[in-house]
Amino acid sequence: MRSKVVLGRLLHNKQARYGCIALILLVALAYIGPFIGAYEWTDKDFRAFLSPPSADHWWGTTTIGQDMYAVTLRGMQKSIVIGLLVALISTALAAVVGAFAGYFGGRIDRLLMWGVDLLLVLPSFLIIAIISPRLKGGSWLWFVVLLAAFAWMITSRVVRSMTLSLREREYVLAAVYMGIPRWKIIFRHILPNLSSLLIIDATLNVSGAVIGEAALSFFGFGIQPPDVSLGTLIAEGARNATGYPWLFAFPAGLLVVLVLSINLIGDGLRDALDPGSNS
Amino acid sequence: MGRFLLRRLATNVILVAIAASLAYMLAATTMNPRGAYEGRQPPVAEAVVDATLDEYNLNDKTPVFQRYVTWASGVVAGDFGRTWNGGSVNDEMGRRIGVSLRLLFVGTLVGFVLGVGLGAYSAVRQYRFSDRLIGVSSFVIMAIPVFVLATLLAIATYSLNRGLGFTLIEYTGEYNPKLSGWDQFFNRLNHLILPTISLSLGSIAFYSRIQRNMMLDVLNQDFVRTAMAKGLRRRTALFKHALRTALIPAATYFAFAFGTMLTGATFTEKIFAWHGMGAWLVDSINQNDVNAVAAVSLFASLCVLVASFLSDLLVAALDPRVRVN
């Protein structure tokens, strides 16, 4: 089985192994950690504002007396969920757009690639920032959709160029002569053969989305209070970072470790799925 | 070659025009400049608000398309309209554009040159300690978002300055208006240190990873061996033959990396209190300043256009095959 071989290679890779262990620990911390802590993330301790880490409040408290440990873990849950969703949607979008453009060619290709170029001209950060005031009060899922809508363009170009060579393969031509509809060929023959690229891309997109979410939330364009994410917590902490370092250190540190571990896994996956490549 | 570049330029100009128009439409439909005038004490009569907004071309009662036409004909004539409180967008932009361009120029240059240099160096020293060190640190740096990096730098400098008892490295603002002459110049350079580090560290890491891989590919190829075999010095062979060939992919990534750098500049400007275009974007979105947002979008897409044109030029200069076709 190929998947077994790939998994073996992945676990053999030292960096990927560290990445996996770190990620498992982080996810466990995010989802099991809150049960261990003494406080809920919504609790406010009116006897402890901005108190440094102590036996009672492990990671200190915020300006309004929230327990930093509980709030940070809640923020990390949100960041992880957003990262996963955005990566899934944007990779799927990239695969479909790229494969359709590459397989059909001609006018569809030109139209789709022109759209990709257009979206690349405007930095996605800018567009999302412009739209975001509209979303205030809306569900955070809209934010996921926005992040995903502007994260797929470069991958779709890669998918397109790989589709161009795949569509000349014998098994694809054979399927064409058997009379299978062309959209079905794309999903049945083209995309599965790009799966290694797509898996790698989806993994790296998770870390990209986590950073993107945090970046937008940093300016208040993302997750809106009272909900929290690592980005909003870092923004809050950065304002008081010199006086109250625990407000900044814990969310920022967790964000970096999270992104780092996902990148390590992505790199390991690349080596395992695609041993010939070196980029 | 010249014709190819001209055609690229023409399509890119059209793309920029469309992108800027889209950005204007988005801003004009989602933002609410009226909010700044409503709910004031004492209340302002609606007719007055309407008249003011009409004068600034911000009235949401005018159809979007009509506002767009007014805006676009102004932009074509070189007038970017008014800010939400009636100031000229042109004046404000004139003040800010230099600030951003200086930051972006220095950041890009430092990032590209150092990144490519480090990547090539670590390829030549493959598996040695320095290669490992560069590899691991670029991996870690790429996992640190700009705003965390910038905040960390600011904290570190703050503690350093406090520990020393005087200000060794400046960490807020762009210059000290009290100084003049050479003092002013060095003061500006001092203010530039931290933003440049925070802006270019990410791209140094990015380019060094690309460049290392490409350089490793090239180093094992016949033409490098031939260059050494025909008696060229190792340094000449590496620089003139290996590095030049291996630069091509990094040059094609240039346009892409520049978009990231623009976003990074927004955070850097905001955190180090520089009043550039990026900081203006954030402020004007918070102030529902439609024309300012449109101007920043146009600036951003123009920057991306120039970057992709530069990257085409760079590839053409490095790769003779592109020039022939």
Interface residues (C-beta under 8 A of the other chain):
Chain A: D117 L118 L120 V121 L122 P123 F125 L126 I127 A129 I130 I131 S132 P133 R134 I154 S207 I211 A214 A215 F218 F219 G220 F221 I234 A235 A238 A241 T242 P245 F248 A252 L255 V256 V259 L260 N263 L264 D267 N278 S279
Chain B: N12 L15 V16 I18 A19 L22 A23 L26 A27 T30 M31 F139 V140 M142 A143 I144 P145 V146 F147 V148 T151 L152 A154 I155 Y158 S159 I210 N213 L216 D217 F256 G259 L262 T263 T266 F267 K270 I271 L281 V282 I285 N286 N288 V293 V296 S297 A300 S301 V304 L305
